[in-house]
Amino acid sequence: MQPDYANGEMHGSTTAVRSITHTAMPATDRSRLAVAIYDNEIPEFVEAALEKIYCSIYCTLRRFRLYDSLADVSTYVATDDGEIETLILFRIVGRAVYVLNQQIQLRTEQITEFSESIFNRYRMAARIEFYALDATIDPARCSFPCQVVPRLEEQVVQLPDTEEMYVQHSQARSIRRWIKTFQKLQADHPTCRFDVLRRKEITKEHIQAIVGLADKRMQSKHKSSYVEEPQIIRFAELARSHGFVGLIYIDDEIRAGVLCYIAGNRCFVQLIGHDPEWNNYALGNIVQFQIILLCIRQGMTEVLMMGGGDDAKARFLAHRKIFNSVTVYRPGSLLGCNWKRYLGNETKVMVHTCKQVVKHKTTQSGLLGRTLAGLVAAARATRTAGRSVQQIVARPSRRQRCRPSRPDASGMS
């Protein structure tokens, strides 16, 4: 049977096709899968199929091209009755196999099938590295030694079918308050409006405006900017193919903005900025709330609001989701070339566990909770003070700022 590309299925010739029999698994339809591996090749059908299967902006060829190189990247395709079930891009570096797909759902059996194919085909491969998967590995069903390390978090809003269901949720008191705040803002400032720009309507200047607002807010907290010019260019390029921005204008000036990307039926928030001089109107909350309403109207299922800010984002009905990195080892290789990786992963797990314990304890009453909360607050204050000193030291003196620039060799200043 020849798969149909229009339906997100594979077509074309393959360099290697074989069937994998998993004796350790139940005798289901998964007992035999057709597997194809394209060495150092990404077939044409992959771009559309990746987005359809995984609905993740972090698993699109467009983003891979902007943030990485696709040189020496190979493709793994597992099909069931001609329909693609697993589609993975990977690169081999030395004895390690690095998977490019990020923030996607993979089941234990899919990871096992991929690992078996890789270890059988590439005899020098000693381990496989998955980054930030929405996956929980069941060791009893994985036939290879593996480690799972919490890598990053997202605050995820599961969207209902209608705006009314979202606004009238029993825990949406903050949301209803923001509606009144936005109405007051429009009454106090009749020029206030919320605009949405999509894909090719977005320019680099729009991204720079949002970054400028984010920087202004960071400076008010004595923190340094985290978005540089190369990143702005990538944001703008990806936005022109997958993005949209929501902007709040007051007197024709952008006072708040959000940059988001769309992949399938999911929205990924990338950048938020709002003018701290307008904090009385909670512009940051309002612009994010407007984005969520827009996503509901467009029939999306999730909004991923980036990590951190658990309490603040819980007001949007977001819940915390952890994405795990998974390392799968060739049997018998742990005491050889992989021992450093193994110990490093174990250390990361212990550090993450300690952080979670401290975070939990600081929210509890009692002497221990108050002590830990005080230590955390002191550490943050010290870090903030350090940033302020760095900014003062890095800032040129008044004499330097007033000094004219030195002419170059051509005599032009």
N, C-alpha and C positions, 0 to 999 in steps of 0.2 A: 504493500500500500504506500503510495506516495503522499507524504504529508502536505498540507495546504498552508502556504505562507500567509495568506490573507486571514486565516483563522489563528495566527500566532503559532503555527506549527513549522517544523523543519522541512526544508526541501533542498534539493541539490545533492551532489555526490559527497561522500565522506571518505576520509583517509583510513579510518579503521572502525569497523563495526563488529561488535561481538555481543553475546548474551552473557549475563552474570547470573549464576545460580547461588542463592543464599540458603544454605542448608540450615542455618541457625534461626531463620525466620519462618513464620507460619506459612503454610502453603496457600498464599493468596495471589492476587493478580500481580503482586510485586515480586513474585518468585523468579520471574524472568523479565529483564528490561533490555531494550536495545540501546546500546551505548555507542556514541561516536565521539572521537577526539580529533580535533583539527589542530595539528601542530603548527605553531607560529602563524595562525590564521584566525581571522574573525569573519565568518561568512556574512553575506548580505542580510540574511533573515534575522540576525542576532539583535540588531538595533531595536526593531519594533517588538520582537519577542521578549526582550528583557523588560521593557516597560509594561507590557501586558501581563507578564507572569508575576512580577515582583512589586510593581507600583512604588518604587523607591527612587528618589532623585539621586541617591548615592549609588545607584546601580544602573546608570544610563551611560551610553557611549559618549554622549555630549559632555557630561561632567568628567568622565575619564580622560577625554582629550584635553580638557582645560587644566586639570589638576595632575595629570600623570602622562606618561607616554604609553602608547599602545604597541610599541615595538616589542617583539619577542613574546607577545601575548597569545596564548592558545585557548581553545574553546572546548568545553565538555558539554555534551548534550545527551540527556537520557530521555528516551521516549517510551511511552506506553500506548500500544496500539496506534502508533503514528503521531500521537500528540505529545508535545514537549512537556515534560514534568519538571525537569531540573536543567538549568542552563547556567553554567559557571565559566567565568573567564579567569585564567590563572597565568602566572609567570614563574618560571623556574630560575632560581638564583643559587648557584652552588648545589647544595643538597637539600635546599628548602624550596617548597612550593607555596607561593603566596597567592591567595584568592583575592581578586579585585572586588567582587560583589560585597557590598556593605548594606547593613540595615535591611536585611531580607529575612524572611522566614524559611528555615530549613528544619526538617524533621531528622531524628536520629538515623533513620534508615537511609535518607538521602545523603547525609554526611558519610555514612558507612559505605554506601555504594560508590560515591565519588572517591573516597580514600582507597578502596580496593582497586578501582580502575587505575588510579595514579600509581600506587605502589607496584602493581603488576606490570604496568607499561614502562615506568621509569625506575629502573633498578637502583639508580644512585639516589633517588629521593628518600630522605630519612625522616622528614616531617612535613606536615601540611599546616599552614597558618590561615585561619579564617579570622577576619576582623569584624567586630560589632555585628553579631548575628542576633536575630530574634529567635533564639533556639535554646532549649533546655535538653541537654544530652542525658539519655538514659544509659548508664554504663552497661547494664545487663543486655542491651540491644546493640551496643557498639562493640565490634569484634577487634578493635584496636585500642591500645593505651591512649588516653586523651586527657587533656586538662581544660577546664572552663574557667575563664578569668573575667570578672565584671569589667567592662571597658568604658562604656559611656552610658549616660542616661538621657532620656527624653521625657518631657511632660506632654502627655497625649490626651487630647479631647476627643472622645467618641461622640460623633455628631448624631442627633436624632433626625427624624424625617422632616420636622417643621421648625420654624423659628419660635413658634408659640410653645412647643414642647421644651425647647431649650430655656427660654426666658422664664417659663412658669415652673421650672424644676424646683423642688422643695429646698435645695441648697443654693439657689441662685439669687440670694438677697443682694449680693454685691452687683450682680448684673443688672438687676432692676434699678439699683441706685445709679449706675452709670448711665442708664437711659435718661433719667431725670437730669443728671449732670450735663449730658450732651444737649438736652433741650434748653437748659439754662444758658449754656455756652452760645447756642444759636440765638437765643433771645438777647443776650448781652452783646453779641457780636454778629450782626445780621450777615456779614460777609463770610461767615464760617461755612465751609462746605467739605464734604468727603468725596474724593474722586478716586477712581480706580483706573489704572493704566495696565494694559496687557501686552505682553511679548514685545513686538516691534515698536509699540508706542513708547517703550521704556528707553531712556537714554542714560548715558553715563552721568549726566548732570543730576538726574533724579536720585541715582544711587549716592552720589557725592553729597547731596542735600541731606539724605537720611544719615549717612555716616557723620556729617558735620554736627547734626543734632545729637547723635550718640556720643560723639567726642565732647560736646559741650556739657552733656550730663555727666560723663566720666570725670571731666575736669572739676565739676562742682563737688565731686566726691574725692578729689585729689588722686584720681586714678589715671593711668596713661591710656592712650588710644590703642586699640587692638586690631584696627583695620588699616592696612597700608595700601598704597596706590596699586600694586599688582593684584591685590585681592579685589579692589574695586573694579578693575577691568574684568576680572573673571566673573564677579557678580553680575555685571552688566551683560556680558556675553551669554551667560547661562539664562539670565532673565529674558533675553530676546527670543529664546527658544522654548523655555518652560515656565516663565515667571509672570507674576503680576505684582504691582505695588498698590498699596492703599495709602492715600495722602490726605491729611487734614490741612486745609488752607484757611488762614485768617488774614484778611486784608491782602489777599493774593500772595501771601508768603507761606511757605511750607513750615508748619509748626510741629507736625508729627508724621511719621511714616513707617510703614512695614513693607519689607521685601519678602515675598514668598515664592516658592516653586511648586509646580503641580506635576505629579507623576501618577497617572491613572486616576483613581478616585481619592487620592490623599494629598494634603497640603502640608508643605514643609516651610515653617517660618525660618528665615535665614538672618534677618537683620531688623532691629527695632531702634528707632530714634525719636525722641520728643524733647521739646524745649523745656528745660527746668524752670524757666521764668513763668510757665503756664501750669505749674504743678497743681494749683488750686482747682483746675478743671480736669485733672487726671487724664491728660491727653493720651498718655501711653496705654492706659487701660481701655480708653474709648476706641482708639484706632485698632487695637487687637480684637475688641468685641465686634467692631464692624466687619473685620475680616472673617471672623467665625460665622457671623450671620450670612455673609456673602457665600461662604463655602456651603452652608446648609441649603441656600437657595439653588446652588449649582449641583446639589445631589452628592456631595462628597461624604465620605464616611469618617475621616479622621483629620485632625489638625495636630501636627507635631510642633510644639512650641519651644523647642530646644531644652536644654537641661537647666537645673538649678531653679531657685525661687519657688520651692515647693509650696509654701504657704500662699504666696502671691498668685501663683498659677492655679492653685486649687480653687480660687474664686471663679475661674473660668470653667470649673468642673473638670480640670485636668487631673490625670493620675500619673504617677511615676512609673516609667518602664525602663528596665535595665537591658542593655544590649551586651552580649557576652562575646569575647574572643575565644576561639576554640583552637587548640593545638592538638593535632592527631599525629602520633608517632608510629613509625614502622616498628613492629615487634622486635625486641632485642636491641634497639638502638639507644635506649635511655642512658646506658652506662658508657656509650661511645661518644658520638659527636653532639648529642642533644642534652647532656647533663647541665650545661650552663643555662639553656633555655628552660629546662624543667625547674631548676632552682629559682630562676628569675620569676617564673610564673607563680610558684608557690609563695614567694615573697610578696608579689602584687596582691594575691588573694588575702594574705594575712593583713597587709596594710589596709586594704578595702574593708575587711571585717572590723578592724580596730576603729576606722573612721565611722563606720555605721554604729558601733557600740557607743562611741563618744557622742555622736549626733543624737542617738536615742536618749542617752543619759542626761544630756543638757536640757531636754524638754521635760524632765521629771523634777518634782519637788524633792526637798531633802538636801542635806549638806553636800553629798556627792554631786548631785545635779547642779547646785548653785556654784560649787567650786569649779566644776568643769566648764560651766557657762562663763564664769569669770575668766578662766584661762583662755578660752576661745576668743572672748571679747578683747582681752589684752593682746593676744597674738594678732588679731585683725587691726587693732589700733596701732600696734608697732609697725605692721606692714604698711598701713596707710601713711604713717608718719615718715617711714622710709621713702615712700614714693614722693611725698611732698619735698623732702630734702633733695632727692634726685632731680626733681623738676627745677628747684631753686638753683642747684649747682649747674645744671645744664643750661639754664637761661642766661643769655649774654647780658653783660652789664650795660648800664645806660650809656656809658661811653662807647662801648662796642656797638650798640644799636645805632648810635648817631654817626659812627664813623663811616665815611663814604667807601664804597667798594673799590678795591684796587684795580686799576686798568689792566687789561690783558696785553698780550704781546703785540696786538694790532693797534693798541692805543685806544680801543673802545672800552668804556667803563661799563 
